[in-house]
Amino acid sequence: MNNSTGRSSGQVGLALSSQDNATILIVKGLLIALLLSFIFLALNTLLLYFSPLSEAYVPYLIFGGTLLSIFWGSVYVGKRTEEKGWLRGGLTGLFYVLTLMLFCFLFNVSFEPGINILTKLFLGFVFGSLGGILGINS
């Protein structure tokens, strides 16, 4: 016998709405992006330690690694969603930047609000959207 949700009365469990699934997916994409950033940061540390590369390149390497991490975390989200890959990828990038801002606040790292933050939020959303578009179309 079916109940009003279309499930048979013998089935037990919770049905997640598509919005719940999207939220979980964005959180997973965010965690993947943060993990990739950590790995990239460790590789940069090894590169700087074992090579004659100048420390002047560190901000560029970190920023590039951040954008790549956002992109690949959003590709993950896009591959696992059926619609709105650009939006869910963009939100992954946006939440990534907001998470880094939260970490700066929690760990008392210097943080300068201004146009730099808006630029990072914009780039996080753009690279996340691009990753979501690529992921949903691949």
N, CA, C and O of each residue as an XYZ file, in Angstrom:
552
protein
N       0.845     -1.171      0.000
C       0.000      0.000      0.000
C       0.892      1.236      0.000
O       1.897      1.274      0.710
N       0.546      2.215     -0.766
C       1.323      3.446     -0.856
C       0.730      4.513      0.035
O      -0.488      4.645      0.149
N       1.619      5.280      0.670
C       1.146      6.417      1.435
C       1.180      7.657      0.545
O       1.429      7.547     -0.655
N       0.936      8.819      1.113
C       0.803     10.033      0.304
C       2.103     10.463     -0.353
O       2.064     11.260     -1.290
N       3.250      9.972      0.094
C       4.516     10.360     -0.516
C       4.920      9.418     -1.638
O       5.963      9.613     -2.262
N       4.118      8.408     -1.901
C       4.443      7.480     -2.970
C       5.309      6.327     -2.494
O       5.691      5.487     -3.308
N       5.625      6.254     -1.242
C       6.429      5.166     -0.695
C       5.507      4.047     -0.248
O       4.363      4.284      0.137
N       6.002      2.864     -0.302
C       5.212      1.769      0.246
C       5.295      1.836      1.759
O       6.280      2.332      2.306
N       4.294      1.353      2.424
C       4.226      1.470      3.883
C       5.310      0.656      4.569
O       5.552      0.854      5.759
N       5.969     -0.252      3.863
C       7.030     -1.057      4.462
C       8.383     -0.360      4.448
O       9.305     -0.816      5.125
N       8.532      0.730      3.700
C       9.824      1.416      3.618
C       9.984      2.378      4.784
O       9.055      3.089      5.165
N      11.174      2.378      5.329
C      11.483      3.271      6.434
C      12.666      4.136      6.000
O      13.579      3.650      5.333
N      12.652      5.398      6.373
C      13.782      6.274      6.055
C      13.311      7.684      5.822
O      12.116      7.971      5.749
N      14.279      8.546      5.708
C      13.980      9.944      5.465
C      14.255     10.266      4.007
O      15.272      9.853      3.450
N      13.360     10.990      3.408
C      13.565     11.435      2.036
C      14.114     12.850      2.096
O      13.539     13.723      2.745
N      15.223     13.069      1.419
C      15.806     14.396      1.370
C      15.245     15.147      0.175
O      15.131     14.603     -0.923
N      14.904     16.382      0.402
C      14.438     17.199     -0.714
C      15.625     17.540     -1.595
O      16.775     17.370     -1.190
N      15.347     18.022     -2.802
C      16.438     18.373     -3.711
C      17.256     19.528     -3.155
O      18.451     19.629     -3.435
N      16.628     20.404     -2.366
C      17.373     21.501     -1.758
C      18.325     20.983     -0.683
O      19.445     21.479     -0.556
N      17.886     19.985      0.095
C      18.770     19.367      1.091
C      19.943     18.693      0.400
O      21.083     18.815      0.848
N      19.672     17.981     -0.692
C      20.741     17.337     -1.443
C      21.713     18.372     -1.989
O      22.924     18.158     -1.945
N      21.207     19.487     -2.500
C      22.066     20.535     -3.038
C      22.940     21.127     -1.943
O      24.120     21.392     -2.172
N      22.383     21.336     -0.767
C      23.155     21.889      0.347
C      24.265     20.934      0.747
O      25.403     21.359      0.952
N      23.955     19.660      0.860
C      24.956     18.654      1.209
C      26.034     18.598      0.135
O      27.219     18.481      0.446
N      25.630     18.681     -1.113
C      26.566     18.645     -2.222
C      27.503     19.847     -2.199
O      28.701     19.699     -2.439
N      26.977     21.025     -1.917
C      27.800     22.239     -1.844
C      28.788     22.130     -0.681
O      29.945     22.530     -0.813
N      28.345     21.596      0.447
C      29.241     21.423      1.597
C      30.348     20.436      1.250
O      31.504     20.660      1.609
N      30.017     19.346      0.558
C      31.036     18.380      0.141
C      32.029     19.032     -0.825
O      33.237     18.827     -0.710
N      31.518     19.813     -1.771
C      32.391     20.520     -2.701
C      33.301     21.496     -1.982
O      34.473     21.638     -2.331
N      32.757     22.172     -0.976
C      33.548     23.104     -0.174
C      34.663     22.372      0.568
O      35.803     22.837      0.596
N      34.336     21.234      1.164
C      35.347     20.458      1.885
C      36.425     19.942      0.938
O      37.603     19.918      1.294
N      36.033     19.531     -0.260
C      37.014     19.087     -1.251
C      37.927     20.240     -1.641
O      39.142     20.068     -1.737
N      37.352     21.408     -1.866
C      38.155     22.583     -2.231
C      39.126     22.942     -1.107
O      40.280     23.276     -1.375
N      38.677     22.879      0.139
C      39.561     23.183      1.268
C      40.677     22.149      1.384
O      41.820     22.503      1.672
N      40.360     20.889      1.164
C      41.374     19.834      1.195
C      42.400     20.048      0.081
O      43.603     19.927      0.310
N      41.925     20.365     -1.115
C      42.845     20.624     -2.232
C      43.734     21.827     -1.929
O      44.914     21.825     -2.279
N      43.190     22.836     -1.293
C      43.991     23.998     -0.916
C      45.078     23.624      0.075
O      46.213     24.088     -0.031
N      44.731     22.790      1.029
C      45.711     22.339      2.014
C      46.838     21.560      1.328
O      48.013     21.766      1.631
N      46.478     20.674      0.415
C      47.483     19.894     -0.320
C      48.352     20.824     -1.160
O      49.574     20.679     -1.193
N      47.723     21.771     -1.834
C      48.469     22.715     -2.660
C      49.406     23.565     -1.800
O      50.532     23.850     -2.209
N      48.958     23.965     -0.634
C      49.792     24.745      0.268
C      50.996     23.928      0.738
O      52.108     24.451      0.821
N      50.779     22.659      1.041
C      51.886     21.786      1.451
C      52.892     21.615      0.314
O      54.100     21.633      0.547
N      52.398     21.450     -0.912
C      53.297     21.332     -2.062
C      54.078     22.624     -2.290
O      55.263     22.585     -2.622
N      53.417     23.765     -2.113
C      54.121     25.048     -2.241
C      55.213     25.175     -1.197
O      56.297     25.680     -1.487
N      54.935     24.721      0.013
C      55.924     24.779      1.086
C      57.144     23.946      0.726
O      58.280     24.389      0.890
N      56.902     22.743      0.237
C      58.014     21.880     -0.177
C      58.784     22.494     -1.346
O      60.013     22.444     -1.380
N      58.072     23.063     -2.285
C      58.707     23.695     -3.436
C      59.612     24.841     -3.004
O      60.738     24.969     -3.486
N      59.120     25.663     -2.103
C      59.925     26.791     -1.634
C      61.112     26.336     -0.787
O      62.178     26.952     -0.817
N      60.922     25.273     -0.044
C      61.990     24.798      0.827
C      63.125     24.158      0.028
O      64.300     24.371      0.325
N      62.760     23.369     -0.994
C      63.767     22.603     -1.716
C      64.210     23.248     -3.033
O      65.007     22.654     -3.759
N      63.730     24.415     -3.350
C      64.138     25.066     -4.598
C      64.625     26.479     -4.308
O      64.376     27.027     -3.234
N      65.307     27.049     -5.260
C      65.773     28.427     -5.070
C      64.707     29.473     -5.390
O      65.023     30.655     -5.528
N      63.476     29.061     -5.506
C      62.381     29.972     -5.841
C      62.235     31.041     -4.762
O      62.279     30.742     -3.569
N      62.065     32.267     -5.187
C      61.958     33.395     -4.268
C      60.601     33.392     -3.558
O      59.597     32.953     -4.118
N      60.587     33.885     -2.329
C      59.350     33.988     -1.567
C      58.426     35.065     -2.124
O      57.276     35.173     -1.699
N      58.906     35.845     -3.048
C      58.082     36.880     -3.675
C      56.935     36.265     -4.478
O      55.926     36.922     -4.733
N      57.094     35.009     -4.873
C      56.064     34.336     -5.663
C      54.974     33.690     -4.816
O      53.961     33.244     -5.355
N      55.161     33.633     -3.508
C      54.225     32.940     -2.620
C      52.791     33.446     -2.753
O      51.890     32.621     -2.907
N      52.522     34.760     -2.704
C      51.132     35.204     -2.817
C      50.466     34.776     -4.129
O      49.278     34.455     -4.151
N      51.232     34.772     -5.211
C      50.681     34.373     -6.503
C      50.397     32.880     -6.556
O      49.379     32.449     -7.098
N      51.307     32.095     -5.987
C      51.092     30.645     -5.944
C      49.883     30.291     -5.086
O      49.088     29.425     -5.451
N      49.748     30.954     -3.959
C      48.618     30.677     -3.066
C      47.308     31.097     -3.715
O      46.318     30.368     -3.653
N      47.300     32.277     -4.340
C      46.071     32.746     -4.990
C      45.686     31.830     -6.145
O      44.511     31.499     -6.310
N      46.675     31.413     -6.953
C      46.400     30.477     -8.045
C      45.897     29.137     -7.531
O      44.976     28.554     -8.103
N      46.504     28.645     -6.444
C      46.052     27.392     -5.844
C      44.647     27.494     -5.296
O      43.871     26.540     -5.366
N      44.319     28.659     -4.745
C      42.971     28.892     -4.225
C      41.948     28.825     -5.353
O      40.916     28.167     -5.224
N      42.235     29.501     -6.450
C      41.293     29.494     -7.576
C      41.144     28.099     -8.177
O      40.041     27.693     -8.541
N      42.253     27.367     -8.282
C      42.166     25.991     -8.796
C      41.370     25.097     -7.849
O      40.604     24.244     -8.297
N      41.548     25.286     -6.555
C      40.801     24.491     -5.575
C      39.306     24.769     -5.671
O      38.492     23.847     -5.635
N      38.953     26.038     -5.793
C      37.540     26.407     -5.968
C      36.999     25.765     -7.230
O      35.906     25.199     -7.226
N      37.766     25.852     -8.315
C      37.326     25.307     -9.597
C      37.065     23.804     -9.493
O      36.014     23.330     -9.925
N      38.009     23.050     -8.925
C      37.857     21.593     -8.874
C      36.808     21.154     -7.853
O      36.144     20.138     -8.058
N      36.650     21.892     -6.771
C      35.559     21.599     -5.839
C      34.209     21.812     -6.497
O      33.259     21.075     -6.235
N      34.126     22.823     -7.351
C      32.881     23.105     -8.064
C      32.630     22.120     -9.197
O      31.477     21.819     -9.507
N      33.679     21.620     -9.814
C      33.510     20.561    -10.817
C      32.879     19.339    -10.152
O      31.992     18.703    -10.722
N      33.339     19.015     -8.947
C      32.751     17.909     -8.187
C      31.248     18.134     -7.995
O      30.446     17.223     -8.201
N      30.881     19.343     -7.603
C      29.469     19.670     -7.383
C      28.704     19.558     -8.699
O      27.620     18.976     -8.740
N      29.258     20.109     -9.766
C      28.578     20.086    -11.059
C      28.359     18.677    -11.592
O      27.323     18.402    -12.196
N      29.315     17.784    -11.377
C      29.186     16.402    -11.862
C      28.079     15.635    -11.134
O      27.536     14.667    -11.664
N      27.756     16.070     -9.935
C      26.794     15.333     -9.127
C      25.436     16.010     -9.008
O      24.601     15.594     -8.205
N      25.217     17.030     -9.789
C      23.929     17.697     -9.764
C      23.267     17.556    -11.124
O      23.940     17.335    -12.130
N      21.970     17.683    -11.149
C      21.237     17.529    -12.399
C      20.820     18.865    -12.992
O      20.455     18.940    -14.165
N      20.871     19.914    -12.191
C      20.459     21.230    -12.673
C      21.200     22.315    -11.911
O      21.723     22.077    -10.822
N      21.240     23.497    -12.486
C      21.833     24.681    -11.853
C      23.273     24.456    -11.419
O      23.667     24.867    -10.328
N      24.055     23.810    -12.263
C      25.459     23.569    -11.928
C      26.231     24.855    -11.748
O      27.091     24.949    -10.872
N      25.931     25.848    -12.568
C      26.634     27.137    -12.460
C      26.364     27.792    -11.112
O      27.271     28.357    -10.501
N      25.112     27.719    -10.645
C      24.749     28.361     -9.386
C      25.339     27.604     -8.199
O      25.889     28.214     -7.282
N      25.225     26.302     -8.217
C      25.742     25.512     -7.101
C      27.270     25.566     -7.057
O      27.857     25.592     -5.976
N      27.908     25.582     -8.215
C      29.355     25.760     -8.251
C      29.750     27.146     -7.763
O      30.716     27.292     -7.014
N      29.001     28.168     -8.188
C      29.275     29.532     -7.753
C      29.115     29.690     -6.254
O      29.911     30.372     -5.608
N      28.093     29.063     -5.701
C      27.896     29.118     -4.246
C      29.020     28.395     -3.512
O      29.427     28.809     -2.426
N      29.517     27.317     -4.106
C      30.657     26.619     -3.513
C      31.855     27.556     -3.432
O      32.524     27.625     -2.401
N      32.126     28.275     -4.513
C      33.233     29.235     -4.519
C      33.021     30.372     -3.552
O      33.954     30.793     -2.867
N      31.809     30.872     -3.489
C      31.483     31.972     -2.586
C      31.645     31.534     -1.126
O      32.222     32.261     -0.317
N      31.137     30.349     -0.795
C      31.269     29.842      0.570
C      32.717     29.522      0.922
O      33.113     29.621      2.083
N      33.503     29.140     -0.076
C      34.927     28.901      0.145
C      35.601     30.194      0.626
O      36.321     30.191      1.624
N      35.360     31.283     -0.087
C      35.964     32.570      0.289
C      35.453     33.015      1.660
O      36.229     33.500      2.483
N      34.161     32.854      1.906
C      33.610     33.224      3.213
C      34.206     32.373      4.337
O      34.429     32.865      5.443
N      34.460     31.099      4.049
C      35.079     30.216      5.034
C      36.502     30.680      5.347
O      36.915     30.683      6.506
N      37.249     31.070      4.314
C      38.598     31.581      4.560
C      38.560     32.866      5.378
O      39.423     33.088      6.227
N      37.562     33.716      5.127
C      37.410     34.935      5.911
C      37.113     34.591      7.374
O      37.627     35.243      8.283
N      36.287     33.571      7.596
C      35.976     33.124      8.952
C      37.233     32.602      9.645
O      37.465     32.891     10.819
N      38.046     31.828      8.913
C      39.301     31.332      9.478
C      40.223     32.486      9.863
O      40.866     32.444     10.912
N      40.288     33.511      9.021
C      41.105     34.690      9.344
C      40.634     35.322     10.646
O      41.445     35.718     11.483
N      39.345     35.413     10.806
C      38.790     35.993     12.025
C      39.084     35.114     13.241
O      39.501     35.619     14.284
N      38.870     33.807     13.114
C      39.053     32.890     14.238
C      40.506     32.787     14.674
O      40.794     32.701     15.867
N      41.421     32.795     13.714
C      42.832     32.615     14.032
C      43.598     33.938     14.086
O      44.829     33.952     14.099
N      42.863     35.035     14.117
C      43.426     36.377     14.293
C      44.492     36.700     13.245
O      45.547     37.248     13.564
N      44.203     36.357     12.004
C      45.086     36.673     10.887
C      44.672     38.044     10.366
O      43.489     38.385     10.359
N      45.657     38.826      9.929
C      45.327     40.173      9.452
C      44.309     40.096      8.313
O      44.422     39.274      7.403
N      43.352     40.946      8.391
C      42.219     40.912      7.468
C      41.841     42.349      7.148
O      41.480     43.113      8.043
N      41.922     42.717      5.883
C      41.641     44.089      5.475
C      40.380     44.121      4.620
O      40.416     43.732      3.453
N      39.272     44.578      5.186
C      38.063     44.687      4.369
C      38.238     45.786      3.317
O      38.979     46.748      3.520
N      37.560     45.626      2.224
C      37.652     46.615      1.161
C      37.412     45.974     -0.189
O      36.783     44.921     -0.296
N      37.924     46.627     -1.214
C      37.716     46.158     -2.585
C      38.372     44.808     -2.818
O      37.900     44.035     -3.652
N      39.461     44.501     -2.094
C      40.119     43.199     -2.216
C      39.164     42.060     -1.885
O      39.159     41.033     -2.564
N      38.368     42.237     -0.859
C      37.413     41.199     -0.444
C      36.346     41.012     -1.514
O      35.984     39.886     -1.854
N      35.845     42.125     -2.040
C      34.834     42.031     -3.099
C      35.400     41.327     -4.330
O      34.705     40.546     -4.980
N      36.653     41.606     -4.642
C      37.297     40.947     -5.776
C      37.413     39.447     -5.529
O      37.137     38.646     -6.422
N      37.816     39.068     -4.334
C      37.948     37.642     -4.013
C      36.590     36.940     -4.022
O      36.477     35.815     -4.507
N      35.573     37.592     -3.492
C      34.225     37.004     -3.534
C      33.760     36.838     -4.975
O      33.191     35.807     -5.333
N      34.001     37.848     -5.796
C      33.610     37.784     -7.203
C      34.356     36.666     -7.924
O      33.743     35.861     -8.625
N      35.681     36.615     -7.754
C      36.463     35.568     -8.421
C      36.099     34.180     -7.907
O      36.080     33.222     -8.679
N      35.809     34.061     -6.615
C      35.380     32.773     -6.071
C      34.088     32.310     -6.722
O      33.945     31.138     -7.071
N      33.137     33.243     -6.887
C      31.871     32.882     -7.525
C      32.081     32.540     -8.997
O      31.500     31.576     -9.498
N      32.910     33.325     -9.697
C      33.135     33.095    -11.127
C      33.829     31.761    -11.365
O      33.383     30.976    -12.201
N      34.923     31.491    -10.638
C      35.628     30.221    -10.835
C      34.763     29.045    -10.391
O      34.824     27.970    -10.988
N      33.959     29.241     -9.349
C      33.023     28.196     -8.936
C      31.967     27.934     -9.991
O      31.627     26.782    -10.260
N      31.445     28.997    -10.592
C      30.434     28.858    -11.663
C      31.026     28.139    -12.860
O      30.388     27.261    -13.441
N      32.254     28.512    -13.232
C      32.906     27.839    -14.361
C      33.105     26.355    -14.077
O      32.891     25.517    -14.953
N      33.514     26.030    -12.855
C      33.673     24.628    -12.475
C      32.341     23.891    -12.488
O      32.273     22.747    -12.938
N      31.285     24.530    -12.001
C      29.962     23.914    -12.021
C      29.464     23.683    -13.433
O      28.853     22.653    -13.719
N      29.724     24.645    -14.328
C      29.311     24.494    -15.729
C      30.083     23.344    -16.370
O      29.494     22.505    -17.051
N      31.387     23.304    -16.157
C      32.188     22.219    -16.729
C      31.745     20.880    -16.157
O      31.616     19.902    -16.893
N      31.512     20.832    -14.855
C      31.130     19.574    -14.223
C      29.790     19.043    -14.717
O      29.651     17.843    -14.951
N      28.808     19.916    -14.877
C      27.479     19.448    -15.285
C      27.460     19.055    -16.764
O      26.630     18.247    -17.181
N      28.358     19.616    -17.545
C      28.397     19.321    -18.973
C      29.386     18.230    -19.337
O      29.575     17.937    -20.518
N      30.022     17.624    -18.342
C      30.982     16.567    -18.680
C      30.466     15.203    -18.278
O      31.147     14.199    -18.488
